[in-house]
């Protein structure tokens, strides 16, 4: 009956009573009416139907101003209802209506325009798992302050679970029972350590995102069977590349090295070799190691702490392409012409012996400053030839629409105790770009090969942006006073390129490019190939980092199954057609969790760093404007809030249509992109918040007030 109800209501846009739906279905018995009521209730619980306060029913998708989705709330106080196939709905902090982060909510659109705004009408579903917080004492009672300030709930702790706890302990708590709308009975599940102990701050964030930091007993037992050196028997059936000049380029402190490169010339053709650690030889399906790798999905890099996808014995040992030792690899060797086109290629199992573990610093000195460090002399010519090829590949990608947002990234510098002592911009020179270009070439080649074979595969996909979001971005740029010549009627990667080029000379470029990136869809993993918009690629995958990403490990398994074992049986194809759907979805989810954890650690470490800079004055740029103030980004990418209540000399009102705070009397405006001078007035590592105040303001005639 459910399908019948949905079908009969699909073109109905006014809510109907149950008896009306009964008549529309031409039901005639009391038994049928009872079944109808049960089905209506089930459809409401499944969020297919919406029930009004007057017990009328309408299909959720037909409530044009109602939107159903999961609420995400950020530390800035506002949130978004995440919607499928349309723009996310902005929810101001005073329109959350008791909803908290991760609730499934019903929201109503209250304002359309550049940015759709809504308010939460109803909380439909609340899922709360284990949470992390700090034990505190108030009024002689032990309580917990949750780390996740987006979870606006009260916890009552069971006394018996507090036996070994002391104030300052970071603990994991489990929710045992709901006591009220935002009140829960909870108990301490485990103690992570004292908040001042080195590394506990990062560990707390890892637990918040369900990132496992320890491997279970089954994994550790299986780990005992993993060798520390490659056996001669494992070399059988592999191509010997130990005579080739193959080396790695990584950060100075990198220990999990999963890619190596080589380059030779064949006439006018560049023969580029990308050799990737064969993790699949050791981490197999249906084993404890394999299951653990899938559940983790990715390695997490939280400041200087690495939480690996596979144990260090593998990630830093037998799988890592360390200098001077034999390692098993999967190689993708491509012949590339002078226009950057791959004219032929070969993908095969191999083994290598890396000649040198190079660092980006030393390679960049060679490529950009013609300065050759000791031990690099024999590689300098090859490196320069590689850079020549990298520039050719980059030009070819740009010609088809590759979008380089060139966004700055912040890096945390910590002392021996793990305290942040500096925040610096991460350097990105020719060495880093070279590796990126070579890895993209290999990923595209592997993806295209399997796509052309029409076999089940896992792709890295990036969909075409939502036209409304790009229109909103263009309108925002216009509000800032810029006229764009680029027409966005036809959304292609080339269009996005042209937009960025037009904006590149603007003072606010760093803010605008970041906003344009956020206007686009997120890349994710999928069994279905829709191409990669941002790369301008028809087929793309992740093949080059199997030590730290499960999709890459899956790609290696598939390559072996299809190309080495030549297993193209219907049972194999059927199995992967089903399995890859779950693998792609799970991998995408774990990636989001890891990215969020990395962001939270960065925010926390930035606040920790600024705790020792309170009272100092900086120049910065307004990056976000809200109804409660605006955020200012400093040159080192640290961001802090100027609360509207601290603005002197006028009462300021947020005008969404202008994306500005405007003084009621002076008409002074604070807009995205404005340069301001701010003083650090507070910073809290615990809340990961930094507060600024405006120091000097310019009057409308340009004089300093």
N, C-alpha and C positions, 0 to 999 in steps of 0.2 A: 504493500500500500504506500510505502514511502515514495517510491518513484512516481506513483500516480498523483500524490499530493504535489510533488515538485513540478511535475508536468503541467498540472492544471493551474498552478500559481505563477508559472514562469513569465506570463505576460500581464500579471496583475500587479498594479503599483499602489493600491490602497489596501490597508490591512483588513483581514476578514475574520469574523468570529468562527468558532469551530462549527456551529450549526450551519453557517453559510457554506463552509467548505464541504460539509456533509451533503448539502443539497447540490453543490457543483459536481460532486462525485456520484450523485444519484444513489446514495446509500439509503437503505430502507429499514434495517433492523437495529435493535438496541445493541446487539452484539457487534455489529459493524461500527456503530458509533463509538463504543468503548475502545475498539481497536484503533479507530481514528484518533481518539484522544491520546492513546499510548504512543502512536506514531508521531503525533504533533509534539509531544513532550520529548521524544527521542531526537527529533530533528532540531528542537531548540537546544538540547544538550550538545548536539553535534555542530551547533552554530550554523546550521543551514537555514533555519527559520529564526525570525526575531519575534518575540512576544511582547506586545505593548502593555502598558499599565492597565489597560482595559481588556486584557486577555484577547487581543486580536493578533492575527498571525500574518506575516509577510516574509517572502524570501529575502534573506539577508542581502543578496546581490541586487535586489530591486529597491533597496533603501538608498536612494541616490546620494543622500547627504550623510549616510551612516557608513562607517568603515570598520571592518573587523581585522585585527592584527595583533602582533606581539609588541608590547611597549618596551622601548629601550630608553633608559634615563641616564644622562651623563652627570658628571660631577658639577656641571655648571647650573644644574637645577631644572633644566627643561628636558624634553624628550621627544621621541618620534614613534608613531605607530608604523611599524614596518608592513608595507602592503605589497602584495604580489602584482606584478605587471603594471604598476603605476607608482607615482611619486609617493614617498613616505610623507606622513602627515605630522606636521610640527605641533607639539603640545606644550604650551607655556606652563611654568611651574605651578601657577595658580589655577590651572585647568586639569590637573592630574586627578582630582576627585578621589583621593585616597589610593590610587593605583601606585604600584611600585614596579621597579625594574623587573622585566621578564613576565609580567602579567599579560594574559590574553585579554584584550579589552574591546569594547564596542565604543567607538568615538563618533562624534558628529562634527562635520565641517562647519566652522563658524565664520571663516573668512577665506575667500579665494583671491587669486592674484599672483604676484611674484612668488609668494610662498604660501601654500595652503596651510591654514591653521585650524586646529580642532580642539575639542574638549572631550574628556573621557565621560561617557554616560554610564557605563556599567563595567564592572570587573567580571569577566566570564570564567576565567580560570587562573589559578595561582599555583605555581610549582616552586617549591623552595627545597633545595637539597642541603647538604652539609655546608656550614658557613664558618668563616674564620673571624676571630675578634680578639680583643685584649681584655684580660681580667683586670677590673678596677674595683675600688672600694668606695662606696658612697653610703653615708649614714650607717656605718659599721656593717654593711652588707656587700657581699661579693656579687658584682654584676659583670656584664660583658658589653663592651663597646665594639660593635661590628665594624670590620674594616670597610665593608661595602656600604658606604653612606647612601647608596641608591636604594638599599633595602630599608625602607622606613617602617620597621617593625620593632616590637618590644619582646624581649625574651626573658622568661622566668626560668632560672637555672635550678635543676635538682641539686639539693645540698650534698647528697651522697656522691655526686659526680665531681665535686670540687675539692675532694680530699687532698690531692697533691698540688693544688693550684696556689699560686701566690700572685699578688698584684704585679702586673707587667708581663705575665705569661701570655704568649700568643697561643691560642687553642683552636681546635676544630670542634664545633658543636653540631649535634644532630637535633633536628626538631622532632619531638615526640608526639605532641598533641596541640591542636589549635584551641586556644582559650577564648578567643574573640576575633574581631575583624582583623586586627593587626597585632595580636598577642598570641604567643606560643610558649608552651612548656618545652624546655630543651635540656640537654645534658652534655657535659664535656666528653667528647669522644677520644681526643688525644691532645697531648701538649707538644707544641712545636719547639718551644724554647722561650727564653726571655727576649723581650723586644729589643734589648740592647746587645744581644749576642750577635756576632757577625753572621750575616746570611739569613737570619730569621725573617727579616723584613721581606726579602725576595721569596723565601719559602712560603710565607703567608699568602702572597699574591698567586703563587703557583697553585696552592690548594684551593684558592678562591675560584680558579678556573678549571678545577678537577684535573690538573696536570700532575700525573703521578711522578713522584721523585725517587721511588725505590722500585726495584724489580722483585717479583715474588720468588718464592723458594723454587718453584718449577723452572723458572728461567735461569736462576743461579745454578741449579743442578745441571741443566742442559749446557750451560756455559762451560762446564768442566770438560765437555767433549770437543770444544772448539780449539783447534790448534793455534799455536803462536807463530808458526812459520808455514809457508806454502809447501806442500809435499810434492815430490816429483810426479806422483800418480795423478795429481790434480791438473797437471799441464797437458795431459792427453786431450787431443781434439781441439786444442787452442793454437792460435797463430803466435809464434814467437816474435815479439817486437823488442826484445832486450837490446838489439843492436842499434835501435833508433835513438836519436837525440830527443828524448821525452823528458819533460820536467813539469813541475807544478808552480803555480803562483797563487799565494794566499796572504792573509794578514800575518803579521809577525808571530801572533800567539795562537794561530789556528793549529789544532791537533787532529781534527777529523777531516782529512783531505780526500775528497771523493772525485776530483777531476784532474787530469793531466793532459798536456797538449804537445803536439809536434807539428813541424812544417817542413816540407820539401818542395822543390820546384820541378815540374815536368814540362819543359819548354816554357810556354807562357801561362801554364796552369799552376795554380797554388794547390798543393796536396796537403790539406789540413786534417790532422788527426785529433779527435777528441776521445780520450780514453777514460772510461768511467769505472770506478770500483765495482766489482761484481759481488755485491752484498748478497744477491740471491743464491749464491753458492753456499752460503752459511746460514742465512735466515730463510728457512723454507716454510711452505704452507703447512698448516695443521701441526705446528710444533709450538712449544711454549714461547720460543723466541719470536716466531712468526706472529702468533696471536698478540704478544705484547707490543710488537712493532705496529700492528694494525690499530690496536686500541689507542696507542699514543698518537699515531698519525703523523707526527712531526717532532723534530728536536726543537727545544725552546731556548732562545738566547736572551737571557734576562740580565742586562748589564754585563758583568763579567762572569756570570754563572750560566753554565750550560746544563740543561736537563735533556739528556740524549734520548733519541728514539730507540736506539739499541745500546746495549752495555758498552762501556769504555773499552773492554777487551777487544770488541769488534770495531767500534767507531774510531778509536785511536790506535788500534793494533792491527790485526790481520786484514781488515778491510781498508784501512787508511793507506793511501799511496805514498808512503814514506820514502825518503831518499835512500837509494842504494840497496833496496831489498826487492825481491820478486813479489809481485802482486797480481792477482787475477783481475781481469778487466773485461768490459764490453766496449768495443771500439766502433766508432763511426768515422770512417775516413772518406773525406769529400774532396773531389776535384772541382776547383772553382775558377771560373774565367775572370778576365780583367774587368768585367762588368758586375761581378759579385754574384753570378748565377752558378748554382751547383749543377754541373753538367753530368756528373756520374758520382756514385758513392758505393760504399760497401759497409755492411754492418755485421760484425762477427765477434765471437769470443776470443780473447787474447790474453797474453800476460806480458807485463812490462817490468822495467827496472828504472825508476825515476833517477835521472842524472843529478837533479838538484831541487831542493825545496827553496824556491825563490819567494821573496817578499814583495808586496806592492811598492813599498818605499824604494827598494833597490831597483826594481824594474822601471818605475817612473823616473828615477834619476837617469837611467839610460835613455828612455824614450823621449823625455821632455827637456833634459838638461845635459845630455851627452856626457854623463858622468858615470863611469863604470866602476862599480865596487869590486874589491878583491874577491876572486872566486867566480866572477861573472864574465870574465874576459872571453871565454870560448863560446858564450851564448849571445853576446851582444849583437852580432850580425843577424842571427836568426830572429832575435826579439824585434829588431827594427823591421825585418821583412814581415814578421807577424803583424806589426802595427800598421804597415802598409796595407795588408789584407784587411785588417779590422776597419780601416777607414773606407775601403772599397765596400765591405759588407754593410757598413752603416749608411753609406750613400745609397746603396741599393734598397735598403729597408725604408729609408726616408722617401724614396721615389714612389713607393707603393703605399705610403701613408703611416709609417712608424711614428708614434707620438712619444716624444721625449719631454716629459713635464719638468725635468731637471729640478726636482724638489730637493731642498736641503734636508739633511738628516742630522739629528743631534747625537752625540756620543758622550757617555758618562765616563769621567776619569775618577777612579776611586783610590783611596790609600789602602794600606795593608789590612786595616780593620774593616774595610768595606764601606767606608764613608765617602760620599761624593765630595770631591775637592775641586772639580772643574766640569763645565759643560762646554764642549767644543763642537764645531761643525765637522761632520765626517768628510774627509777629503775624497774626491772622486776624479782621478786623472786618467791618462791614457791606459795605464795598466789595468785598472778596474773595468774600464769600458771595453778593452780588448777581450777580456775573459767573458764579459757579458755578451758581446757580439758572437764569439765562438760558440758559447753554450746555446744561444738562440739558433744559430745555424744547425747545430746537431739536433736540437729538439724538433725543429721544423722538418728536418730530413727524416728522422725516425717516424714522426707522426704521419707525414705524407706517404711514406712507404707502406705502413700498415693500413692507412685509410684507402689507398689504392688497391689493397688486397681485399678490402671489404670484410675485415675481420673485427670481432669485438675488441675494443681498445678503450683506454682512459685518456681523455684529452683535457688540456687546459684551455678553457673557453672564456671568451669575453664578448658579451652581446653588444649589439648596437644600442647607443644611449636612447633613453626616452626623450622624444622630441620636446615634450613640455619642460623637462628639466633643463635642456639646453636653451630653450626660449627664455626660461626664468633667469638663467645665467646671463644671457645677452641683455635682458632688461635690467639686471643688476648693474652690468657694465655701463649701460646708458645712464642709470641713476647717478653713477659716479662722474658723469660728464663726458664719456667717450662714445664716439660714433664708430661703429664697426662696419667695414666695407664687406666683410665676408658674409655671404648669405648662408643661412643654416636650414634652408628648405630641403636640402639633400644631405642627410647625415652620413658622411663617409670619413674615414681616417684622415683624408686630405683636408676635409673641412676643419677638423679639429686642429690639424697642423697650422692651417692658415690663421685660425683664431689665436693660437698661441704666439705665432709670429707677429700678429698685429699688436698683441699685448706686451711683447717682450721688452719694449723700451719704456713701459710705464713704471712709475715708481712703486706701484702696488703689485708688480708682476708676481712676486713670490706668493702673495695672498691670493691673487686671482687665479694663478695656475693651480693652486691647491684646491680652490673652490670649483674650478672646472673639472678637476679629477674627481671630486666628490659628487659632481653632477652625473658622472658616468657610472655604469654598472660595475659591480665588483667581479673580478675574474674568479672562476671557480673550476672545480673538476666535474667532468661529465662523460658519460658513455657516448653521448651524441655529439658529433662534431658540428659546431655552428661557426667555427673559425675564431680568431682572436682579433677583435676590433683594434685594440690599442697597439698591436704589433703589425697590423695590416696583413695578417697571416691567414691563409685559407685552412691550414691544419697545424696545430701546435700541441705539444705535450711537455711533460716534465720527465726527462730521461737522465739528467746530469747530476742529481744529488740523492742517490739512493741511501746514503748513510743517514741523511736527516729528513727525508720526505718519503712517506709510504707510497704515494702514487708513483714515484720514480722506481721504487723497488718493484711495484706491480708491473710497470712497463718492462723492466728487465725480465721478469718471469714470463711475460707474454712473448717477448722477443725470443727467448729460449724455446718456449713451447712451439711457436710458429716457424722460426727460422732455423733453429738448431735441431730440435727433435722432429720437425716437420709434421707436427700433430695438428691436422686440420679436420679432425673427426667431428661429426655432428654432436657427439656427447661433450667434447671440449668446447665447441662453439656455444652450445646451449648453456653449459655451466657458466661460462664467462659472460654471456648475455645477461644472465640473472645476477651473478655475483658483483659485476662491475658497477651496477646501479648503487648498491649499498656501499661499496668501497668509495665511490665518488662522493656520495652524500656525506659519509662519515669523515672522509678526508677534508672536505670543505669545512665542516663544522669544527674539526680539530684545528684547522688553520686559523679560523676566526678566533677561537679561544686563545691560541698562541699569540696572535697579533694583539688581541686585547690585553693579554698579560704583559707583553712587551711594552705596550703603551702605558699601562698602569705603573710598571716599574720605572719607566722614564719619567712620568709625572711625579712619582714619589721621590725619585733621586734629584729631580730638579728642585723640588721644594726643600729637600734636605740641604742641597747646596746653597739655596738662597737664605736658609736660616742664619747663615753666617754673614749675610750681606744686607741685613735689615738697616735701613737708614740711608743706603746708598742711592744715588740718582742715575738714571739711564735714559737714553733716547730710545723710543720704540715706535712700532706701527700698530694701529688699531686693526685687529684681525677679525673680530666678531662683535656685533652690537646686539644687545637684547634689551628687554624691558627693565631689567634690573642693573644694567650697567654695560660696560664693554671690556673686552679682553685685549691686552696689549702684548705684542710679541717683541722681544728684545733681539738684538743682532745674533746672540748665541742660541736663539730659538726658544728660550725660556718664555713662558706665557703666564700672565697674571691678570687678575680682575681689578678694574676700577669700578667700585660699586656706585650706583647712581646717587646714593645718599651722601657720598663724600664730595660730590661736585659742588663747588662753592659759587655764590653769586646769583643763583637762579634756581628755578624748579624745572627739571628736565623731564620731558615726556618722550617715550619711544614712539616713533612714527614708522610703522612697518613699510608703508609705501615708499619711504625714502631711505629705509634701512639706516636710520639715524636717531640719535637722542638729540632733541632740540629744546633749547631754553625757551620757556613761555614768554619771557620779557625781552631778553637780549637776542633771541633767535640764533644764539650760538649753536653750532652743530658739531656733533662728534660722529664721524662716518668711517666706514671701512676704508683703510688706506691712509687715514690721517696720521701724520707724525706728531707725537706728543712726548713731553718730558715727564717721567714718573719717578716717584720715590717708593722704595720697597718699605711697606709699613708692617707687614707680617708674612710669615711663611711657616707652614706646618707640614712636617713629613708625614704625620699620622693621617691628616686629611688630604694630603697631596695638593694643597691649595696655597696660592701665593696672592697676596693682596697688594695692590699699588694705589697710590694717590697721585693726582695730577699736581705737578710742581709749578709750572709756569704756563699760563695760557695767553694766547695772542688775542688782542681785541680785533674788531672788524677792520680797523684801519692799519693793522699790521704792527702796532706798538705793543710792547710787552706790558701786561697789566700788573 
